[in-house]
Amino acid sequence: MIEFISQPWPWYISGLAISLIMFLLYINGGRFGVSSTLDTICAAGGAGKKYPIFDFDWKDRAWNLVFILGAIIGGSIANHFLNTEQTINISAAAINSLDDLGVPFDGELAPLSIFNWQSLFTIKGLLIICLGGFLVGFGARWAGGCTSGHAISGLSNFQIASLVAVIGFFIGGLIMVHIIFPLIF
Amino acid sequence: MKRFISFLGIGILFGIVMTKSEAISWYRIYEMFNFQSFHMYGIIAVALLGGIAVNYLVRRYEIKTVEGDSIQPTTKSFAFKRNLLGGIVFGLGWALSGACPGPMYTMIGNGFSIFIVIIAFALLGAYAYGAFSERLPH
């Protein structure tokens, strides 16, 4: 069993597991939306005194902070106990594109040549780590949700807002990968 | 305490799923925006169909929470400019950092401690949105 679940999971098992997580959150009185934890942390830090948008009782959403604490632990469990030492299974076409881009595929979850602490002293690293994080946080709150809140929770409830947001996610992602990546790599 | 354990357990499951599905991988996001594999599209499509089924079952059988409250499937207020422009900014960041918020947390558990900085900047981004929201189109 452990060996079986230690393989990389196929897309259909992974997708079903995500809808199961959405269901489990519902029946426990929560909902699936990770980027609202960013607001919750801002509110817990006292941002509500300066900006009314953060003026809510963060304790009502503390369950979501417990959820992301679990996500960190789950990542660690998968990494230490459910890892078959396999490399990420991306396509040959993607490996070729990465070579052309100058980011050779290293088989890790993310390129170690970029995602390390020394990178913070390079312009490329600063862009990816600092600007990347900033845009995700800013954009998710402006759009009213992220992949979990809009693409899964909202879209599965046929929300127009979520459809528009997901179209936006793809416009942004395509601009980044096809137009901006060749400029920064 | 029981509630704490439930959410911690669901979070652990989420972290395992995100890792084993490789959805937390920068490479997978790059590959997705290059249309070079079905993998990420398959995950999102099945999660979405599963989510539609969950919402249907919740309504059809009036499933209650463990505490006996009714479940309201997620609604999102629609504002075209806000959803689209915010979505584009989010997409730029998602492709650049290779991680949306769930995977950011999960990557820390996978030993990529630099994601602490990425999350710190995501928090700064959320804070900046709060500070400038009145001046942005919605």
Interface residues (C-beta under 8 A of the other chain):
Chain A: I5 P8 W9 W11 Y12 I13 S14 G15 L16 A17 I18 S19 L20 I21 M22 F23 L24 L25 Y26 I27 N28 G29 G30 R31 F32 G33 V34 S35 T37 L38 D39 I41 C42 A47 K50 Y51 I53 F54 W63 N64 V66 F67 I68 L69 G70 A71 I72 I73 G74 G75 S76 I77 A78 N79 L82 I88 N89 I90 S91 A93 A94 S97 L98 F105 L109 A110 P111 I114 F115 N116 W117 S119 L120 L127 I128 I129 C130 L131 G132 G133 F134 L135 V136 G137 F138 G139 A140 R141 W142 A143 G144 G145 C146 T147 S148 G149 H150 A151 I152 S153 G154 L155 S156 N157 Q159 I160 A161 S162 V164 A165 V166 I167 G168 F169 F170 I171 G172 G173 L174 I175 M176 V177 H178 I180 F181
Chain B: R3 F4 S6 F7 L8 G9 I10 G11 I12 L13 F14 G15 I16 V17 M18 T19 K20 S21 E22 A23 I24 S25 W26 Y27 R28 I29 Y30 E31 M32 F33 N34 Q36 S37 F38 H39 M40 Y41 G42 I43 I44 A45 V46 A47 L48 L49 G50 G51 I52 A53 V54 N55 V58 I63 K64 T65 V66 E67 D69 I71 P73 T74 T75 K76 S77 F78 A79 F80 R82 N83 L84 L85 G86 G87 I88 V89 F90 G91 L92 G93 W94 A95 L96 S97 G98 A99 C100 P101 G102 M104 Y105 T106 M107 I108 G109 N110 G111 F112 S113 I114 F115 V117 I118 I119 A120 F121 A122 L123 L124 G125 A126 Y127 A128 Y129 G130 A131 S133 L136
